[in-house]
Amino acid sequence: MPQNTRPLPPLVIAEELDDFLEVCGDSTSCQANTCWPPDSSLIYRLLARVFRDSQNLGKFGLPDFRVHWMNQWLPKLKSLDFDINVAKNGRARKKLYRRYLKMASNAAWHLGEEAVRLHDTVVGTDLPPVFKQRLEQQWRRMLQDLHDVCDVHQQCEARLFGGKRVKGSERILSLSDRTAVYILKGDRCPVVGYKPQLARSRNGLVTALLVPEGNAADSAMLVPLVFEAIDITGVVPELGSFDDGYTSKKGLEKLQELGLQDVSFSGSKGKALLGDEQWNSDVLKEARRYRSAVESLMFCLKHGHEFGKLRRRGIEAVREELIGKAIVYNFCRIIMLRKRAITKPEAEQAREAA
């Protein structure tokens, strides 16, 4: 991930706007640029896309998939999808899903047979390089969509009629952004998106930003987040303050090896790990009070820089978008810190004169 925030630390330190000796870490959720379709909508849209692509093979001089009953199945699936979404209760929804899944299975079977029938022809066709590349991309997408149809179909059947819960990390949640995952933080509303990790300095600058794949546990991101902050700022902080979700014995030991003198975890797990004496020390009490400042950072990023709602898709594009927003926030924060540094002496002079 590109470290576009590197130019800031020397400037900040030289102007004494921050010394980066304190770091506060927390995670948040960002909504992906996608809708949240139920399984029935996903299956229909995947089948419709495969069929649409299969009828465009003629532009490469290849035979299209045979239509069979697809012109009848797809409208019926769309209608059943609507009925499922407006069903009055779970019993009615299950009844509709039985019909839906049976018809979707027939459609997927037909498209799969056609893909097998034409696979050798598609792979062996002789085309100019540009057209060959386009054909390969279209063919790979069709095969991937067929594979995804089977996965969503099986998961839906297991969930509705087998009573099995499917892990969010294993589910397909979006056609447009395959790297988006199900994110649930505390009592907040769940979202389909990403879970970025942020580090904040004492004076409110973003010193590190990580966007892991999937719904990574905070405890696993503790050390990488601090490493990132040290790498960007060039300063090993003396104090680290983190939420209880970051609590980890291995992580604590690693941070102490890095040179952090005091590490605070806010919560029962952190208290059990640190012990009563260390937990009740003045330094860690102050660190726990300071940790709440990261919530104001999240608020400013989301409401002032649209950090909580993404416009780009795919994890690499999402990382670039979030880093760009963090950079803009940092520049705005530096402007504010400069104004404070200028007005503070003037206020002190005014008090002395009074």
N, C-alpha and C positions, 0 to 999 in steps of 0.2 A: 504494500500500500504506500503510495507516495507521501512523503512527509513535507507537505507544502507549508507547514507552520514553522519550519526551521528558521527563517529570517527574523522572527519576532523576538526570541529570547535575548540575543545580544543587545538589541535596541531597548528592550524593557529593563534589562539589568543596568545598562549604561545610564539610563535616565532615572534609575532607582524607583521604578514603578512597581516592581515586585522582585523578590529574591528567590522565588521558587523553592524555598526551604520547607514548605508545607504542601501536602498533596491530599486531596479529598476525592475519592472515587465513588461512582454510582452508575447504575444502568437505567435505561429507559426503553420505551417501545416506540417504534415508528411505523405508521401505516403504509403498506405498500401501495403502489399505483395499480390497484386491481380491485375488482369487486369480490364479494365473498359468496361464491355460488355453492348451492347444495350439490350433493352427489349426482342427482338427476340432471341438473343443468350442465355439470362437467361432462357427463357421459354424452349427452346430446351434442354439446358443442364440439367435443373431440370427434365424434362420429361424423358430424356435418363437415368438419374441416378436412378429415381424411377423404370423404366422398367428393368434396369440392376439388381438392388437389388431384384426386384420381381421374377427374374428368378434364384435367388440363394437361395430361400426358401427350395428347395429340400434337401440341406445339413443338414437341421434341421429336416428332415423327414416330411415336410409339402408340400402340393401341390403348385406349382408355379402359378403365375397369368396366365390366359389364354391369348395367344398372340393376338388373334383377328386380327386387321389390323395394329398393332404397327410396324411390320417389314416393312410395306409400308409407314406409316405415318412419322416415324422418319427420313428416308432418304429424304423424300420430304420436311420436315420442315428444315432440315439442308441446303438443296439446296435453299429454299426460304429465309432462314436467310442470306446466302451469297448474293443473289440477292438484298435483302433489304439494305445490307451494302454498295453495290456498285451502288445503284439506282442513276440516274442522277439528279432527282429533287424530291421535296416533293410530287408532284402529283403521280408520278410513285411509290414512296415508300408507299404511302397510299393504292394504289391499291394492291400492294403485301401484305401489312399488313392485308387487309381484308381476303384474301385467307389464310394467315398464321394463323390468330387468329381463324378462323373457324375450321381449321384442328387441331390446338392445343387444342381447346375446346373439340373436339371429343375425342382426345387422353386422355386428363385429365378426361373426363367423364368416359371413359372405365376403366382407372386405379382406379378411385374413386369407381366405382361399384365393382371392384374386391377386393379392400381393405375392403369394407363393407361386402362382401360375406365371406371373410376369417378371419375377425377380431376375432370372437369368437373362431375359431380354433387356431389362433396364440396365443391369450391370455390364452387359457385353456390348451395348450400343456404341457406335463410333460417331462422336460428335466433335465439333470444334471445342477447344478448351473452355471457353467462357460458358457455352451452353452445357457442356459436360458438368461443370461445377454447379450450375444452377439446378440441373437435373438431380445431381447427387444430394444437394441440400434439400430439395423438395422430397426426394425419396426417403432420406433419413428422417425427416420430420414426420412423414406418413407412418413409417414403421414405429417411431417413438410414440406417436399418438395412439396407434393400435395397441401397443404395449401398455400405455397408460389407461386406455379404456378397460382392458382386462384387469388391471390393478384396482381401479376405482370400483369396477363391478364387483370384484371379489370382496373388497373391503366393505362396500355397502351391504352386500348380502350377509356377510359375517356379523356386521353391526346390528342389522335389523332383525335377522331371523336366526342368528346363532348366538346372540347376546354377548358378542366379543367386542371389546373396546380396542380401537386402533390407535396407536401412538400418533400424536400430532406430527412428529418428525418423519413418519412413514407415509403420511397422506399427501396427495396432490391437492393443493388448495387454489391454484391459479393457472390459467393457460398462458397468460402473458408474462408472468414472473415466477418461474419454477423454483427460484431460490428463496421465495418468501415462505415463512413458517407461521405456525400458530403460536402467538405470544400471549401469556396470561401472567400479569404481575399483581399479586395481592388480590384486593377486592375490586380492582379496576376492570373496566370492560375489556374483554379479549380483543385482539386485533390480528389480522393477517399481515405480517410484515417482518421487521428486523428488530434486533435487540442490541443497539450500540452501547458501548462502554465508554464513559468519559471520566477524565481526571481534571480537577479544578485546582488552581493555585489559591493562595490566601486572598489575593486581591481580585479573584473572579475570572482569571483567564483560563481558557481551555488549553491544558498542557499535553493532553493525549486523547486520541479518539480511535477506538477499535470497533470494527463491525464484523463479528465472527459469523461463520456459517451456522445456520440452525439456531436453536434456542439454547445457547451455551450457558452453563451454570456460572453464576457470579464467582464462586470460589475458584473455578478453574481459570478465570480471567484476571485474578488479583495480581499475580506476578507479571504476566505479559503487559498489563496496563501500567504498572509502575515502571517496568523496563522501558516502555514506550515514552513515558514522561521524562525519564532520565535521559534517554537517547535524544529527545527533541530539545530539552532545555540545557543539557550538559551539566545539570546540577543534581546531586543526590540529596533528596529531601531529608530533613531531620525528623519530621513528624508525618505520619500517614493516618488518615481517618476514613473508615469505610463502614458501609452498612453491614448488618449481621449476616446477610447472604454471602459475603466474602470471607467469612470466618473459615480458617483452615490452618491446622497446625503446621503443615508443610509450607504453606504460603507465608505464615508468620516467621518461620525459621529462615526462609529464603530472603525475606525483606530485611531481617536483622543481619544476615550475611552481606546484603548489599550496602548496609551502613545506616539504615533508618534506626534512630535511637528510640523512638516511641511509635508504637502502632496501636491504633484504637479500632475496635469493632463494636458497633452500637447494637446491643441486643443480648439475649440470654445466652446464646452460644458463645458470643465473644466474652461475656463475663465468666463463663465456665472455663474457657481456654486461658484467659489472662490471669484469673485468680482475683480474690477480693482486694488484696493489698494494692496490686497494680491497677485494678479497675477503679478504685477509689482515689487514686493519686490525682493531684491538682492538674497535672498535664493532660491526663486522659479525660478528666471531667470537662476541661476546656475544649478538648478535641471533639468530644461528643456534642457539645453545644455548637461548635464550628461546623460540624458535618451537615447540619440542617441548611447551611448556606448553599449546598449543591442543589437543593430543590429550587432555589431562586434561579440558579443557572439553567436548569431544565425549563423552567417557566419562560425565561427570557428567550431561550433558543426556540422553543416551540411557538410562542405567541409573537415573537418579534422577527423570527427568521424562518418560520415554517419548517422547523426541524422535525416535527411530528408527522408530517404528511409528505410523502415522496412523490416526485414527478417522473423519475427515471426507473428503469426496470433492470433486474439482474444485479447480482451482488457487487460486481466491479463498478458498475455505473452508480449504484447506490452509495458505495464508499466515496466515490469522487464527489457526488452531490453533497453528502453530509460534511465532508472535509471542507468543501467550498463554503458552506454555511457557517461552519465553525471559524474559518478564517475571517469572514466578514464580521462575525460577532466579536472576535478578538480585536480587530481594528477599531470597532465601535467602543469597545471597553477601554482600549488604550487612549482614545480621544478623551473619554470621560476621566480616566486617571490623570491625564495631563492637566485637565481643567482643575481637578481637585488639588493637584500639586501647586498650581499657580495661585488659586484662591485661598489655600490654607495659610500661607505666610501673611497675606493681606488681612485675613480674619484675625490672626494673632496680633498683628500690629494695631488693628482697630480696638481689640480688647485692652491692649496695653495703654493705648491713648485714652481710653475711657477710664 
